[in-house]
Amino acid sequence: MDPDIPQFDPIAYKKTTHRQWQETAAAWYRWSPTLNKWLGKTTERMLEMADITSGQYVLDIAAGAGEQSIATAKKVGVTGYVLATDISSNILAFAKQMAQQAGIDNIETKVMDGENLKLEDGTFDAVISRVGLIYFPDQQKALKEMLRVLKPGGKMAAIVYSTPERNKFFSVPVSIIRNRAKLPPPLPGQPGPFSLGAEGIIEKAFLQAGFTNLKSELVEAPLLFESAKECLRFEKESFGALHQMMSGLSGPEKEAVWKEIEIALQEFETEDGFWGPCEMLVAVGEKCVQ
């Protein structure tokens, strides 16, 4: 290891990520209708590919405000159970609130690190993670933990972004911020939105962790708003990682960056409103029946 090359610090990264989600939890909750509209189709496909059915016990990793937890709870029914976990207690409080508002009582929430699950072996019929696995510092450790808590024959299903080129609603702001803040390229091993999106990468990760019978499917999931300005507001309020990338800039510099992002996003405005290019990848693996 070259001491002159900056190294990714997973401990610092995890602390920063925890702080980001604690701070943006309320905004993420406020935007829940948008999230459900944006990711609802992909979530449904994830649950179908994971064979979620009545009576199952399902673990939701990095559950956030819990839209997909509620969709899962409805599928498993009153005889089933969903455990929604996240590192942020603030965002899980909103997940619990949303479940109560929806009249769902088969969801439990617990603060838990997906890389260190405080759960017994072979407890769940399925594990799901919607746009969460990409942000784990040690994705292999997380996947192996998910495999451990699955029953034999159980399935793990994850939703991740595909490539930057297919997700310009997000990759364009990231590129602008990286350029304006003079940030170096991501360090080797550093997690991020597109860390599992290239062809064959997530399948390789699942295989390495011990999963079998892998399947993956691309799902078009455009982000729809009335205007680029509204999309900017969504990202500005909800995407804590963008703020973290700009932490070294002054107040006026940050405002200039947001303005540049808004102008760039106007490329995706149409006569019918804003159409933000987004493509999700759904991957499923199975635990061997021993």
N, C-alpha and C positions, 0 to 999 in steps of 0.2 A: 504494500500500500504506500503510495507516494504521499509523504507528509505535506507536500506543497499543494496538493489538490484538495479543495474543500470537500469535506465528507458530510453526507446527510446525517442529521442528528434525529433519530426517531423519537427520543424522549422529549426533546424540545418541540418537535412537530406535534406530538400528541397533546402536549399541554396547550399549545397554540390553538389546535383544532377544538379542544374542549372549551376554551375561552370563547372562541368564535361562535360556537353553537349555543353556549349559554347566553351570549349577547344578542344573537339573531333569532332566538327561539320564538319570540312574540311576532316578529315579522313573518317568519316561516308559517306560523299558524294563521296569520291574517291572509296570507296568500294561498291558503289551503284549497279554495275553490279553483284557483288557477292551476295549482299542482295536480289536482284530481282530473281536470279537463285535459291537461297536457300529458300526463303519464297514465291516465286511466286505461287506455287501450293496451299499452305495454304491460301494465300491472296485470290485467286480465289474462294476457298471453302467458306471463310468467306463472300464474297460478294454474293455468291449464297444463303447461308443460311440466309442472311439478306434481300434477295429478292430485291437487288438493280436493278432498272430498269430505263428506259428512263424518263427524266423529273423530277427526284427526287432531293430534296435538302438533301445533306449528310454532316454531321459534322465528321471530322477526328480528334480524340483526341490523343495527343502525336504523331503527324504526322511524326516527324523526317525529313529526306530529301525528303519525299513525294512520294516514289515509289507507295505505295498503294493509295495515293491520285490521282495520274495520272491514275492508273487502274480504279479507281472509276469514275473519270471524263469522261473517255471513255465510261463507261457503262451508265451513266446518259445522255450523249449526250449534244448537244448544248442548249437544253431546260432545262437542269439540272444545278446543281451548287454544288460545293464542297468547304467547308470552312476547311482549314488545320490549326490546332492550335498546339502550342507547347510552353513550357516555355522558350525555347532557341531561341532568335532572330537570332543568327548565323546560326543555322541549317535550320530555315525557309527561310533564304535568299537563301540557296541552293535549297530548295524545289521550291521556286519561279523560280529560274534559270532553274531547270530541267523541269518545266512546260512550260516555254518559249521555251526551246530547243526542246520539244516534240510538239510544236505548239498547246498547250492546253491553252485556254483562259477562261475556266469556273471554274478555281480554284482561290480562294482568300486565302491569308495567314494572320494570326493574332497571335501575341504573347498572350497567354492566359493560365491561370492555370486551368487544368481540374477539380479541386475541387471548383473553383469559376468562373463559366462561365458567362461572361458578355454578355448574350444573352437572348432574350425574350422567354417566355414559348411557347411550342408547335410550334416551328419554323421549325423543320427538320423531314423529312420522315424516316431517319435512322441515327444512330451514329455508327462509327466504331473506334476501337483502336487496333493497331497491336503491341503486345509486349510492351504495355504502362501501362495498368491497374495495373500490378504487382508491379510497382514502386511508386504508389501513397501512401503517408503516411496514408491517410484516404480513403480507397477504397470505403467505404459506402457513404461518402460524394460525391465522384466522381460519383459513379453510380446513386445516387439520382439526381445529377445535370444533368446527361445525360438523365435520365427519364423525368425530368422537361422540357427539351428543345425539347423532342420528341412530335410529333403529336400523338393523340390517334390512336392506331393500328401500330405505328411506331416501328421499331426494333433496338435494340442495339446488336452489334456483337463484340466480342473481341477474339484476339489470345493471348494465354499465353503458357509458357512452361508447360509440364506435370511434371513428377517427376525427381529428380536428377538421379535416376538409368537409366532413359530413355534419358538422356541428358548429357552424359559423356563428350562431347566436351567442356562443360561449367562447369559442376559440378566437374570434376577432377581438373581443375585449381583453382576453388574456394576452394576446400578442401586443396590443397597444400598450397595456400596462407594463409588460416586460420590457418593451422598447423605451418607453418614457422614463421608467424607473431604473433603467440600465441594469436589469437583473440578468444573471447568467442563465444558461440553459439548465433545465432540471438536472440535479445530481444523480449519479447512478444509484438505482434502488429507490429513488424518491417517488412516493405515490402521487397521484394526481388524476384529473378527470379523464385523461386519455391513456392511462397506464395499462389498460387491459383491452383496448379497442382494436388494435391491429390484428390482421388475420392470423388466426391460430394461437394467439397469445393466451386468451382465457382458457381455451381447451387444454393447452399445455400446463397451465397453472392447476387446473382441476386434476389432471392426470398425475402431476407431481405430488399432489396432496393425498392421492389414494382413491379418487373417485373413478367410477367406470361408467359405461353407457352414456357417453357425453353427447349432448345435442346443443346446438346453438342456432339462433334465428335473428335476423335483422328486422327491426320494426321502425318504420318511419313515424316520427313523433314531433311534427312541427309545433313550434311555440307560437301561439296566436294571440295577438293583441290588436287594439285599435291603431296603435302607432308605435314607432321606434321609441318615443319618449316614455310610453308606458312600459315597454320592455326594459328600458334603462332603469326605471324606478323599481321594477321587480328585482333586477339583478343588484341594484345599489342597496336595496333594503334587505335582501335575502341571502346574497352570496358573500359570506364573510371572508372567503378566501381572496376575493378581489381587493377587499380593504387591506388585508394582511400584505398583499403584494405591494400596495402603495404606502405602507407604513413609514417608509423613509422619505416621502415627499412632503412638502409644505402644504398648507391649506390651499393657497392659490394654485399650486401645481396640481393638486388632486382635482380641483374643480375643472382645470383645463383638460385633464385626462378624461374626466366624465363627459365633457363636451365633445371631445374628439371621438369617444366611443359612440355617443348619440348620433353624431354625423355619419360615422361608419355604418351603424345599424340601419340608417335610413335607406341603405341599399336594398333592404328586404321589405320595404313598404310597397304595397300594391294598391290597386284601386279598391280592393276589398279590405284593406288593413295591413297590419304587419304579419309577415309569414317568416318566422325564424327557423332556418334550416336546422333540423335535429334528427339524428338517427341513433336509436338505442339498440343494444345487443343483449339478447336474453340467452343465458347459458344455464344448462341443467346437467348435474351429475348425480350418480347413484352410489350408495354404499353397498358393497358386495354382501350378498346373503351368504353367511358362513355356515 
